[in-house]
Amino acid sequence: MNRRTFLRGAGAALALPTLEAMLNGNGTAYAQGMALPKRFVIWFWGNGNEPSAWTPAVTGTAWEPREAQAALMPHKADVTLVTGMKLPVRKVNNPHVEGVVGLLAGGNPLLHSSFNGANGDWNFMTTPGPSADQVVASAIGGTTQFRSLELSVTPVHGSTGPGQAVSHISHSAPYTPNAGMLDPTAVFNRLFGMGLPNPQPTDAPLKRVRASLLDVVRADAADLRRKLGVNDQRRLDAHLDGVRALEQRINAMPPPPASACKLPTAPMVGAGVAERATVMGELAAMALACDLTRVVSFQLSSPASHNRFDAYPSELACGGEPKSFHEYEHCAGYDAPVRAVLKYFVDRYAAFVGQLKALPEGAGTLLDSACVLGCSELGGGWDHQHDNMPLIVAGRAGGALNPGKHLAALNENPSRLMLALMQAVGAPVTSWGTEQFATSSPLTGL
């Protein structure tokens, strides 16, 4: 069976996951001789973690997760925790933008010539070139329907100037950001609603996803099922059940506020963040499993995390006024609510790793073919420092990575990690970064 087989009906098409019928006898490559594709995911949250409480006591395979990393325990064999890296920022501009541009684009932010020194430099800064995800997309994303996929869970930190590095983590070039999609319904329609009419914004949720994409392709699915072996029938059934469950969950969710992408610090309703992250994670996992894309930028929150999260039961306030997480952390330091949110960020990353791990592919799982970098723009948000950056690598990248360890890299340049990961998924790069971020020496031991 061709790996590009789709279920079709009434103008719609639904991509399929990798089935045994598409593979060689060992389940290690497609029957046509092509290797299973590698995937690259940057999974980002804003405002760092708590550097002094981040590093496990033991390196190597005997490491034990710290409190903020507890959710990684079920996936300990599938992740490598890289600690001690120091981002060599200049400390002359906004630290959040310096951090995200340095980490993900390997350079110093460009400051637009229109900046007059008075309106917040973060509104005027961009990347010096493409971000790492776009470099990888150029290498491995050319044969998929979507060269890359950009998703946002919470409303982004807005910008009133020409610079968008404070808002988005993916950039094709200077002043050319790839904004993450915020509406799960729109993502679902884009990925799995090919050929169906565009929904109207006034439609009810059920209409926005239609009665069901599966109803449209049911006849083709039944015909294909009769031709498959028992294991592939189960995998097809599980895939269709997953698509149906996503439809039902998305239909039950209210659409995001119309102003969400316009207000600089518009908060997301706390109770919806975890569910939205789960649904967006499922959408990203299905897009990767169906080979609709091989590169995903997943933004739980934009740099600085000017949001409110459902990691604590009540609204955070400081000085008698309600605060976003970013503002509250500056006010309170690393108190119990802040630590709860910092743990929550890693919880959500671990949940996404689990979603990839739950999807079978070939002789292993989707996670075995993937490299998922969990990261943030700061080491610690309270004092805007870039030491001991929180960096987590999950997956095996098709055998190029050997996870299951704590790797200490004290004061090393994070560009060395990024270079190693880009090479692991097949990007033909021999160096990464500019100026003080530049390196041609990939991090070893991964």
Buried (B, 14 or more C-beta within 10 A) or exposed (E): BEBEBBBBBEEBBBBBBBBBBBBBEEBBBBBEEEEBBBBBBBBBBBBBBBBEBBBBEEBEEEBEBBEBBBBBEEBBEBBBBBBBBBBBBEEEBBBBBBBBBBBBBBBBBBBBEEBEEEEBBBBBBBBBBBBBBBBBBBBBBEEBBBBBBBBBBBBBBBBEBBBBBBBBBBBBEBBEBBBBBBBBBBBBBBBBBBEBEEBEEEEEBBEBBBEBBBBBBBEBBEEBEEEBEEEBBEBBEBBBEBBBEBBEBBBEBEBBBEEBBEBBBBBBEBEBBBBBBBBBBBBBBBBBBBBBBBBBBBBBBBBBBBBBBBBBEEEBEEEEEEBBBBBBBBBBEBEEBBBBBBBBBBBBBBBBBBBBBBBBBBEBBBBBBBBBBBBBBBBBBBBBBBBBBBBBBBBBBBEBBEBBBBBBBEEBBBBBBBBBBBBBBBBEBEEBBBEBBBBEEBBEEB
